[in-house]
């Protein structure tokens, strides 16, 4: 059985056309310091998904984007809108 990180990582790897990912999951609340840990967590989750460009969670105070292969914080104006 996959743990949460393995499940999300496998999901992101299989959705090869996905470039923007936003998640609302209580599991992310378990991290002691969401801001400090969020870039490391996103890097781990997206390790097999180099096509992913943006990542957000309601539990992270910042949006994140990939620049030159590295995850960095960005603000809401840089994050693509998911509204239809």
C-alpha positions as CSV (number, residue, x, y, z in Angstrom):
1,X,0.0,0.0,0.0
2,X,1.3,3.4,-0.9
3,X,1.7,6.2,1.7
4,X,0.3,9.6,1.0
5,X,3.6,11.0,-0.6
6,X,4.0,8.0,-2.8
7,X,0.4,8.2,-3.9
8,X,0.5,11.9,-4.8
9,X,3.9,11.4,-6.5
10,X,2.6,8.5,-8.6
11,X,-0.5,10.5,-9.5
12,X,1.5,13.5,-10.6
13,X,3.9,11.3,-12.6
14,X,1.0,9.7,-14.5
15,X,-0.7,12.9,-15.4
16,X,1.9,14.0,-17.9
17,X,-0.1,16.9,-19.4
18,X,-0.7,18.4,-15.9
19,X,1.1,21.7,-15.3
20,X,-0.8,23.2,-12.4
21,X,-1.7,21.2,-9.3
22,X,-3.6,22.5,-6.3
23,X,-4.5,20.3,-3.3
24,X,-6.6,20.6,-0.2
25,X,-5.6,17.8,2.1
26,X,-5.4,17.7,5.9
27,X,-2.4,15.4,5.7
28,X,-0.4,18.5,4.8
29,X,-1.3,20.0,8.2
30,X,0.9,17.5,9.9
31,X,4.1,19.3,8.9
32,X,5.6,21.3,11.8
33,X,6.5,24.3,9.7
34,X,4.5,24.4,6.5
35,X,6.4,27.3,4.9
36,X,9.8,25.8,5.6
37,X,8.8,22.3,4.7
38,X,6.6,23.1,1.7
39,X,9.3,23.4,-0.9
40,X,11.0,20.2,0.2
41,X,7.7,18.4,0.2
42,X,6.7,19.7,-3.2
43,X,10.2,18.7,-4.6
44,X,9.7,15.2,-3.2
45,X,6.1,14.8,-4.5
46,X,7.0,16.2,-7.9
47,X,10.3,14.3,-8.3
48,X,8.8,12.1,-11.1
49,X,6.7,14.9,-12.6
50,X,9.1,17.3,-14.4
51,X,6.2,18.6,-16.5
52,X,4.6,20.2,-13.4
53,X,5.1,23.9,-13.3
54,X,2.9,25.2,-10.4
55,X,1.8,23.7,-7.0
56,X,-0.5,25.1,-4.3
57,X,-2.2,24.0,-1.2
58,X,-4.6,25.7,1.2
59,X,-2.2,24.6,3.9
60,X,0.8,26.5,2.5
61,X,0.8,30.2,2.9
62,X,2.5,30.7,-0.5
63,X,2.1,29.5,-4.0
64,X,5.0,27.7,-5.6
65,X,6.4,27.5,-9.2
66,X,9.2,25.7,-10.8
67,X,12.0,27.9,-12.2
68,X,15.0,26.2,-13.8
69,X,14.1,22.9,-12.2
70,X,13.9,24.3,-8.6
71,X,10.7,25.1,-6.7
72,X,10.4,28.7,-5.5
73,X,7.6,30.7,-3.8
74,X,5.4,33.0,-6.0
75,X,2.4,35.1,-5.3
76,X,-1.2,34.7,-6.5
77,X,-0.7,36.9,-9.5
78,X,1.9,34.5,-10.9
79,X,-0.2,31.4,-10.2
80,X,-2.5,30.4,-13.1
81,X,-6.2,30.7,-12.3
82,X,-8.0,27.4,-12.1
83,X,-11.4,29.0,-12.4
84,X,-13.4,28.0,-15.5
